[in-house]
Amino acid sequence: MENRTPLRFAVAQPLCVPRDVAANARTHAAAVRAARARVVLFPELSLTGYELNAPVVPVDDPRLTPLVEACAETGALALAGAPVAGDHIAMLAVTGAGVTVAYRKMWLGDVEARRFRPGDAPAVLDVDGWRVGLAICKDTGVAAHAARTAALGIDVYAAGVLESASDADVSDQRAHRIATAHRVWVAMASFAGSTGGGYTEAAGRSAIWSPKAEVYGRTGTEPGELLRASLD
């Protein structure tokens, strides 16, 4: 689409308090305001931490109000991670109008599968004429997931992920493969700090890659960092 405007996109890795949705929603809201972007992407299970026994987060949960308000003020779409009814590991789409479940993780880890069910279909959001395909962590390592999502027509492949610091290069390898295969922007918001599931040191290093598989930019390893990009 030649006439569409560049998409202001940000990846954020906020500090996460285990199971404290209210505190995490406030931190997400601060990141949305700081990002000054149309889309702000957060890591896997960013609203609860990687706490696989955390209660589900309903879309009408009043604890999410600060994040909804931040999106209303800035005109942003926030893509945040949470467990949802089903049970699923999900990506929530938050705007000034409220919260919806945008995507349910299709490829689960073995431990995750003890509680959660896989989603049954890829998902794409239309944002100002840009087609944003959604993914969560292990999805990015499955070539068929990117292929099915790309087949829906996408410009951006956006994933919330969690990797340990020792596996920090995993996201790079996957993003390079996806961008090379499908010629799309790839954005990954990567958990930073520590969280459940044995992730005492998460990788951070959230990044955005161009359709030529080149690193557009990258954060460091500390919680609270974010990266902005203008996709065109």
N, C-alpha and C positions, 0 to 999 in steps of 0.2 A: 504494500500500500504506500504509494509514493507520497501521498499528502498527509499521512499521519505524523504527529509530532513525536520527538524522542520520548522514550519512557524513562522517567526518573525512578530508579530502582535502588533499593538498599538491602544489604544483608546485615543482620544484627546478632550479637551473641551476648545477651544480657546476663547479669548475675541472677541465678535462680535459687530460691529458697525452697527446699524440698516440701512438696505437698501444700505450699502456701499460695493458693491461687490468687488471693487478694493482693498480697505483696508483689507477686510476679506480674499481675496485671498492671499494677502501678509502674513497675519498672519497664514493662513493655510500652506503656503509654509515654513514658519519658523518652524512650528510644524513638518512638514514632515522631514525637515533636522535634527531637534532635536531628532526625534523618532528613526532614524536609523533602520527602520523596512521595511518589504516587503509590508505590508498592514497597512494603517493608516485610521482609521475610525473616522468620525466626526458626530456631532449631527444632528438632524432634522433641515432642513432649515438653516444650519450653515453659508451659504454664504450670506444670507440676514437678518438673524434673523427671529423670528416668526412674520413676518409682512405679514399678509395675503393679503394685497393689493400691495405687492412689484411686480414690473415687472418681467416677466419671464427672465431666464438667458439662452441665446442660447449656444449651445455647442461650437460654434466658437467665443464666446465673447472674445475680446482681453484682457479684464480685468482679465481673468483666466490664462494669460500667465505666471505670476510668479509661479503659482502652477504647471503648466505643466513643467516649467523649473526645479523646485525643484524635481519633480518626475523623470525627465530625469537624473538629477545628482545623485540621490540616488537609482534608480531602483525600486522606490516604486509605489504602486497602492494606490491612495487616494480615499476614498469614502466620498464625500461631499454632503451636502443637499442644494437643491435649487428648486424654482418653475420653471417648464418648460412648453413649449407650450402644449396645450391640453384641459384644464389647469390641471396640475398634480403637486402634491408634490412629488419630485423625489430624488433619490440618483444618483449622477453623479460618473462615474468611470473615474478618471484622471490618465493618465500615461504620460510618456515622448513623446508618439506619439500623444497625444491629449485628447479630452474629448468626452465621450458618455453618453447617459442616460442608466443607468444600471437597474433601477427599479423604478416603479411608485407605490406610496402608495395605498394599496388596501382598507384599512379600515379607513374612514375619520371621524373626529369629526363633530358634528352638525354644528358648525360655519364654519369649513373648507368646508363643502359640499355646502355652499352658493356660493362659487366660483369654487372650484376644483371638478374634476371628479375622481372616483376611478380607479386605475389600474386594469387590467383584468387578471393578471397572476402572480404567484410567479416567482422569478428569482434566478439563481445561477451562480456564476462566478467560473471558474477553475483557480486557482493560484498555479502554480508549483505542480500540482497533488492534491492540496487541493480543496475541494468543499465548497465554501462559499455562504451560503444562505443569502438573503438580506431582511431587514424589516425596517419599519419606525414607530416608536412610537406606536400608537393604534394597529397596526398589532400584536404587541407582546402580547396583551391582548386577542387575539382571537385564541383559541386553534386550530381552523381549518386552520389558516394561517401557524402556525408552522408545522402542520401535512402535509399540501400540499407541503410546502417547503421541509420538510424532505423526503417526498416521491420521490423527485427528486434526492436524494442521496447527503447528505451534511455531512461535518465534523465540520463546524462552522456555527452558526446562528448569523449574525452580524446586529445590529440595531442601527440606529441613533435616539435618543429619546429626549424628553423634558418633564420634570415633575417639578412641584413646589416643593420648599423645604419641604412643609408640607406633600407632597406625596412621599417623597424620598424612602420609603420602597416598593413602587409599582414595581419598576424595579427588586428589589431583589425577590419578590414573583413570578413575571413572569419568570425571568431567571431560578429560581429553578424549576419551573414547566416544562419549555422547556427542560432543561438539563436532568431532571429526565425522562421525557417521551420519549426523542429521543436519549439520550446518546451522545450528541454532546457538543463541546465547545460553550459557549454563550458569545458574546461580546456586550456591550452596551456603546456607547459614548453619554454622557448625557450633555445637555446644562448647562452651569454655568453662573452666573451673572444675568442680567435682560434682558428682551426682550419684544416684543409686546404681545398682547392677554391677558394682565393682569398678565403676569409672571414677577412680580417685583423681585422675588427671586427664581431663578431656582435651582434645586437640586444639579447639579454637581454629584459627586460620581460615575463617570464612572467606569466600572468594567469589569472583565473577570471571568467567571465561568468555571470550568472543567466539563468534561462529567459525573463526579460523583456528580455534583451540588454543588461543594465546591468553595468558593471564592478564585480564584488564586491571585487576587490583586485588589486594588481600589484606585482611586484618592481621593483628598479632595473635598471641595466645591467651590474652587476659580477658576476663569477663568485662562487659561494658563497652567493648569496641564495636564499631560499625564501619561499613564501607558503602559509599554512594557511587552510583554510576549513571550515566546518561546513555541509554541504549538507542542506537539509531541504525 
